[in-house]
Amino acid sequence: MPDSSDIKWEIEFFEGVVEASPDCCEALKALADLYTRAGRYRDGLELDLKLAELLPDDALVHYNLACSHSLTGALDAAVAALSRAVELGYLELDWMEQDSDLDNIRHDDRYHAVAQRIREIVGQ
């Protein structure tokens, strides 16, 4: 894992890219991930919300949005985004079950309903 100076440099780099190209989805994704890794959850959420507008049918974008909502304590929004991710084809239950970004909603019955929906889709 990069040290904090590496992450800081990467954040500055991608902030420059996003400033020059505000709708560059790849740069937005990279910057949102870096913000999250740096503990800047609200900044990551802001970018994930923008990505969900730019890429409304992208399952991974909605999964990441669910993670950002969970990390910022917006549990209803987290479950809704996770459910939308599954509707769009996100089926990575093994990863979802271990992803610490979702710890805040893992106790929620709605989370378990989403997990069960994945099991039904994949035939587990």
C-alpha positions, 0 to 999 in steps of 0.5 A: 500500500502506498504511503500517505505522501504517495496518496497525497501526490496521486490525489493532487495529480487526479484533482488536476486532471478532473479540474481540466476534464470534469467529466473524465470518468476514469479520473473521477473513479481514480480520485474517488478511490484515492479520497476513500483510501485517504479517509476523505469519505465525503469527498469520495461520496461527492465524486461517486454521486457525480459518477452515478449521474454520468454512468447511471447503468454502471453496476460498479459505480453504484456499488462504490456509491453504496460504499461511500454512503455507508462510510458517511453513515447514510444507511438508507442511501447505501442500501438503495445504491447497493440494491441498484448495483445488483439490479444492474448486474453486480453479483460479487457476493464474496467481495461484498461480504468482506468489504469493510466499506459496507460494515455500517450496513452489514447488520441491516436486514435490507443488506441481507435481503440484497445478499440473498437476491444475489444468491438467488440470481447466481443459484447458490 
